[in-house]
Amino acid sequence: MIGGDISLSNATLYAPAGRINLAAVGSVGEVIPTETGLNVQAFRTLGTFMLEQRLAERPTVNLGDPFGEVPLGNLDASGQGGGAIFIRGGQWVSRGGSVLTNTYGDQEGRGVDVVLSGAAQFEGDGAGIEATTFATGDAGVGHPACRQP
């Protein structure tokens, strides 16, 4: 997902063990996905990413035994191996929004990689980033959680 200011409210983007790319941009430039990241080049300004979860109930997915029904995050690449989520932008405001790349199997997880030119602000219950393993695969290997360019 590439756009100016991006706002997701009570929404879920789900890519089981896959990849989610999100870039909030504020001017002309290029966003280039690579095997290991998401390059944002030549932008004078970057946009704001707003992630908001106001409803108490979240959608779920049935992962079978032994996990059963598991609630999904707003951005969720969880699966046999946690997938990859790349977030690029100026600032990020999360009001109860969650970003998950959890591992539920024996595959290595890839994690969450965030690069912002400004600040990240997390408010409310459930707001955060999670790359946890609930099985034998490693969770979120090889990516810093959040950094600035």
Secondary structure by P-SEA (a helix, b strand, c coil): cccccccccccccccccbbbbbbbbccbbbbbbcccccccccccbbbbbbbbbcccbbbbbbccccccbbbbcccccccccbbbbbbbccbbbbccbbbbbcccccbbbbbbbbbbcbbbbbbcccccccccccccccccccccccccc
